Amino acid sequence: MSERKLGIVKEIVEAAGMSIAHVYEDLVFLNHNALLLQFTEESSRLLLRVNREAEQETVMGGVLLLKQAAQEHGMQFADGGDYALAQDGEESVRLEFFS
């Protein structure tokens, strides 16, 4: 796996007026889980996923800001489809990806 550029990703997220809510393995959750970034094998390319429960109209403006900021930092945030979170027991969450 390639090197993960979390520091640059944090700069991009903040440049777009957002914040990182949580990082887990190759996943970076943004703004109360409305958006999710997923690292790929290419160090300068991440998948940008949208929570199915998020206000789509509002989120799409954020998606554009993130993509522009990523490009300015030499990174690419590619459309990765949707995702959903569901409670899975008392202390765990299930994450599902959709294309």
Secondary structure, 3 states (H helix, E strand, C coil): CCCCCHHHHHHHHHHCCCCEEEEECCEEEEHHHCEEEEECCCCCEEEEEEECCCCHHHHHHHHHHHHHHHHHCCCEEEEEEEEEEEECCCCCEEEEEEC
